[in-house]
Structure formats: C-alpha cells, structure tokens
Amino acid sequence: MLVNFSNYFLVLSENVLVPGTALDALFWGFIAYSTQPIAAFCGARFDINTKFTSISLAFTSGVLIALLSYDLLDVAFEMGGVYPTLIGLITGILLYIFLNRLVVNLGVRLAHSPSSSESGKCNCKEKKLSSALIVGALIDGIPESASIGISLLENKIVSASIIVGIIFANIPEGLASGAGLRKSGSSLKNITIIWLTVAFVCTFSSLFAYVFLSGAPLFVQAFIISLAGGGVMAMILQSVVPEAYKGTHEYVSIFGALGYSSIFILAKIISPH
C-alpha cells in the first residue's frame, strides 16, 4: 500500500472528519519515537556538555507539562469523564514509582543522566543495566504512543502538539541516557540496540492501540491515555526537573516556560480546539 503523504500535512487542520488508518498510526508512532535512538547514539558517541543537557531537560520539563495538560488528561477527560481520567492518572504515577524503585534496585536511575553514572553507583552487569533502562523508558513511552493510535480511531487526526511534544521530550532524554550508559561502560553497539528496541516497541504500540482498541469502550481508552499522563507527571517531578535543576538552578523556570510555551502555541494557536 502506498502512503499518501499529503494527508499527513492535515495534522494542523481541525477540519479532518475522516478517521485515520492503521498506517497513519504506524507512521506517526515512527515519527514521534525515531528521534530517541538517534539522540542516544549522539549522546554516547559525542561528548555532550552537561550544561547543555541540563538546559535541554529544563526545556523538556515545560514541554511535558504542556503535553500532559493539553494532549493527555484533557483528551482523556473528554473521552471518559473524570473517574477514568483520575484512576488512570493515579495508576500511571504508582506504576512509575514501582518501576523506578525496580530500576534503582538494579543500580540505575530512571533519569538516564550522565551524572547518575559518574558516582560509581552502578555495579550491575551490562545486561541488567540494559533491561532496567528499557523498563524505565517504556513506562511512559508505550501509553504515550498508544494515545496516538487512539486519537486516530474516530474523526480526529493526531495533533501537532503531541507529536512535537514527544519529539522534544525524547531528544534530551536520549542524549542523557546515551551519555550515562556510555560512562557506565556499555558499548555503543548495545546502547544503539537498546534504544532501537525502545523506539520499535513504542512505534508499534501506536499501531496495536489503533487495531485492538478500536472497539474498546471510551472509558478504557481514556484510562490508557491518562495512564500515560500519570507516568509523564511522575517522570517530570521525580527525574526531569531535579536533573535539570542541577545545571540550571533558578533558570530552570525560564527554560521550562519556553518549552511550555512552544506546545501551548501548537495546541491553542496553530491547531486550536
């Protein structure tokens, strides 16, 4: 089947009433998550300045807050109401906390930060390290990607703000994780394989959500989307902001506001609801 790429430029339009296709879900999942392994490779291959990483993470914190507000919880509420949204949010937070502790027990922080490996706390084997990072990356990636597939089920094409938001968030996370893994002793080949695997799973999560949730009740779809919101919220508060503050201090608010504003413009001005 040939892809009509002209249809993809309708992402900024509100007048699209035709449901998306499975190919659309796969395409947008790929676009959103293909940058993460590239960023991880660059972080591992090149000496990325720690200050730059902190600024990027500060910007990302604002992006994620806007993504959480405009494209996850708001959409979940419109779909299923307050109860599935709040239950999914709390479940996502608790799931992230549980998996974060699991990762810590394996000697790796979910922050994927270069500074977390410099302290020498990571004494686990490379295989355990890889498994822990995959768990950490997928907890927010899978439901986020699923929300892309869900958004294409009816008469809405995926919004520009959620695609750009995920891309913006994935780049600094990939840079930081690649640098951290490299400093902990992982090979460039294994780092690349890890994040290609993450990107592959997240990409196909969008497709699977589109295919298998097409007949699911709206409250189930809302729960899954808000589950992603819970994971994002926990990640912001536990990992992204604290790590960003180390290198930016009080300026974390400025860079965070810039990130928030970028998604606000996409969500409310370029593609207003």
C-alpha positions in Angstrom: 0.0 0.0 0.0 1.4 3.4 -1.0 1.3 6.2 1.5 -0.4 9.4 0.6 2.0 11.8 2.4 -0.1 14.8 1.5 -2.7 13.6 4.1 -0.1 13.9 6.9 0.1 17.7 6.4 -3.5 17.8 7.6 -2.2 17.3 11.1 -2.6 21.0 11.8 -6.1 21.1 10.4 -9.3 20.8 12.5 -11.5 20.1 9.6 -10.5 16.4 9.1 -13.6 14.3 9.8 -12.3 11.0 8.3 -10.8 8.5 10.8 -7.2 7.7 10.5 -5.8 4.3 9.3 -3.5 1.7 10.8 -0.8 3.0 8.5 -1.3 6.5 9.9 -0.9 5.2 13.5 2.3 3.4 12.5 3.6 6.4 10.6 3.1 8.9 13.5 4.4 6.4 16.0 7.6 6.2 14.0 7.9 10.0 13.6 7.4 10.5 17.3 9.9 7.9 18.5 12.6 7.7 15.8 14.5 10.6 17.3 15.2 8.9 20.6 17.7 6.2 19.4 19.4 8.9 17.2 19.8 11.1 20.3 21.0 8.3 22.4 23.6 7.4 19.8 24.8 11.0 19.7 24.9 11.2 23.5 27.1 8.0 23.6 29.2 8.9 20.6 30.0 12.5 21.3 30.9 14.4 24.4 27.7 16.3 25.2 28.2 19.2 27.5 26.4 18.6 30.9 25.2 22.2 30.9 23.5 21.7 27.6 21.9 18.5 28.8 20.5 20.3 31.9 19.1 23.1 29.7 17.5 20.6 27.4 15.9 18.7 30.3 14.6 22.0 31.7 13.0 22.8 28.3 11.7 19.3 28.2 10.0 19.7 31.6 7.9 22.5 30.2 7.1 20.5 27.1 5.9 17.5 29.2 3.8 19.7 31.4 2.0 21.1 28.4 1.7 17.7 26.8 0.2 16.4 30.0 -2.3 19.2 30.2 -3.4 19.6 26.6 -3.0 16.3 24.9 -3.3 13.6 27.6 -5.5 14.5 30.5 -7.7 16.9 28.6 -8.4 14.3 25.9 -8.9 11.5 28.4 -11.5 13.7 30.3 -13.3 14.4 27.0 -13.4 10.7 26.2 -14.3 9.1 29.5 -15.0 11.7 32.1 -13.4 12.4 35.4 -13.2 8.9 37.0 -11.3 7.0 34.3 -9.0 10.0 34.0 -8.2 10.2 37.6 -7.9 6.5 38.1 -5.6 6.3 35.1 -3.5 9.2 36.3 -3.0 7.7 39.8 -2.3 4.3 38.3 0.3 5.7 36.0 2.0 7.5 38.9 2.1 4.4 41.1 3.3 2.3 38.2 6.1 4.7 37.5 7.1 4.7 41.2 7.1 0.9 41.3 9.2 0.6 38.2 11.5 3.4 39.3 12.3 1.5 42.5 12.8 -1.6 40.5 15.4 0.2 38.3 17.1 1.7 41.4 17.4 -1.8 42.8 19.2 -2.7 39.6 21.6 0.2 40.1 20.2 2.6 37.6 18.1 5.8 37.9 15.2 6.5 35.6 16.7 9.9 35.0 19.1 8.4 32.4 21.6 11.1 33.4 25.3 11.2 32.9 25.8 12.4 36.5 24.0 9.3 37.8 26.8 7.1 36.4 29.7 9.2 37.4 29.1 8.4 41.1 30.0 4.8 40.5 26.8 3.5 42.0 26.1 1.3 39.0 27.7 -2.0 39.8 25.3 -4.2 37.9 26.1 -6.2 34.8 25.5 -4.7 31.4 22.6 -6.9 30.7 20.8 -5.8 33.9 21.6 -2.2 33.1 20.1 -2.5 29.6 17.0 -4.2 31.0 16.5 -1.6 33.6 16.7 1.3 31.1 14.3 -0.4 28.8 11.8 -0.7 31.6 12.3 2.9 32.5 11.9 4.2 29.0 8.8 2.1 28.1 6.7 3.0 31.1 5.9 6.4 29.7 6.6 5.6 26.0 4.1 2.8 25.5 1.0 4.6 26.8 2.0 7.9 25.1 2.3 6.1 21.8 -1.0 4.2 22.4 -2.6 7.6 22.8 -1.5 8.5 19.3 -3.2 5.4 17.9 -6.4 6.0 20.0 -6.6 9.6 18.7 -6.9 8.3 15.1 -9.8 6.0 15.8 -12.6 8.5 15.2 -12.7 11.8 13.4 -9.5 13.3 14.8 -6.1 13.2 13.2 -3.3 13.2 15.7 -2.5 16.7 16.9 0.7 18.5 16.0 1.3 19.3 19.7 1.5 15.7 20.9 3.9 14.7 18.1 6.2 17.7 18.6 5.9 17.3 22.3 7.0 13.7 22.3 9.9 14.5 19.9 11.1 17.4 22.0 10.9 15.3 25.2 12.7 12.3 23.6 15.8 14.1 22.3 17.2 15.3 25.6 16.2 12.0 27.3 18.1 10.1 24.6 21.1 12.3 24.8 21.3 12.0 28.6 20.7 8.3 28.6 23.3 7.6 25.9 25.9 9.6 27.7 25.1 7.9 31.0 25.2 4.4 29.6 28.5 5.1 27.8 30.1 6.3 31.0 28.8 3.3 32.9 30.7 1.0 30.5 28.1 0.0 27.9 29.3 -0.3 24.3 28.0 2.0 21.6 26.5 -1.1 19.8 24.5 -2.1 22.8 23.3 1.4 23.5 22.1 1.7 20.0 20.3 -1.7 20.2 18.6 -0.7 23.5 17.1 2.4 22.1 16.2 1.0 18.7 14.3 -1.6 20.7 12.5 1.1 22.7 11.7 3.0 19.6 10.4 -0.2 17.8 8.1 -1.1 20.7 6.8 2.4 21.2 6.2 2.8 17.4 4.2 -0.4 17.2 2.3 0.4 20.4 0.5 3.2 18.4 -0.5 0.6 15.7 -1.6 -2.0 18.3 -3.7 0.6 20.1 -5.4 1.5 16.9 -6.1 -2.1 15.9 -7.0 -3.6 19.2 -8.8 -0.7 20.9 -11.0 0.3 18.0 -14.0 -1.4 19.7 -13.0 -0.7 23.3 -15.3 1.4 25.5 -14.4 5.1 25.7 -13.6 4.8 29.4 -10.9 2.2 28.6 -9.3 4.5 26.0 -9.5 7.4 28.5 -7.8 5.2 31.2 -4.9 4.3 28.9 -4.4 7.9 27.8 -4.5 9.2 31.4 -2.2 6.3 32.4 0.4 7.9 30.1 -0.3 11.2 31.8 0.4 9.7 35.2 3.7 8.3 34.0 4.7 11.7 32.5 3.8 13.6 35.7 5.8 11.2 37.9 8.8 11.4 35.5 8.7 15.2 35.5 8.6 15.6 39.2 11.0 12.7 40.1 13.5 12.8 37.3 13.4 15.6 34.8 13.1 18.7 36.9 15.6 17.6 39.6 18.1 16.7 37.0 17.6 19.9 35.1 17.9 22.0 38.2 21.4 20.7 38.9 22.8 22.5 35.9 20.4 25.5 35.5 19.4 26.3 39.1 16.8 29.1 39.2 16.9 29.4 35.4 15.1 26.1 35.2 11.9 28.0 35.3 12.8 30.2 32.3 13.8 27.2 30.1 10.7 25.3 31.3 8.5 28.2 30.4 9.9 28.3 26.9 9.2 24.6 26.5 5.7 25.0 27.8 5.1 28.0 25.5 6.1 26.0 22.4 3.5 23.4 23.0 0.9 25.9 24.1 1.3 27.7 20.8 0.9 24.5 18.9 -2.1 23.3 20.9 -4.0 26.6 21.2 -3.0 28.8 18.3 -1.8 26.7 15.3 -4.3 24.0 15.9 -6.9 25.4 18.3 -9.5 23.1 19.8 
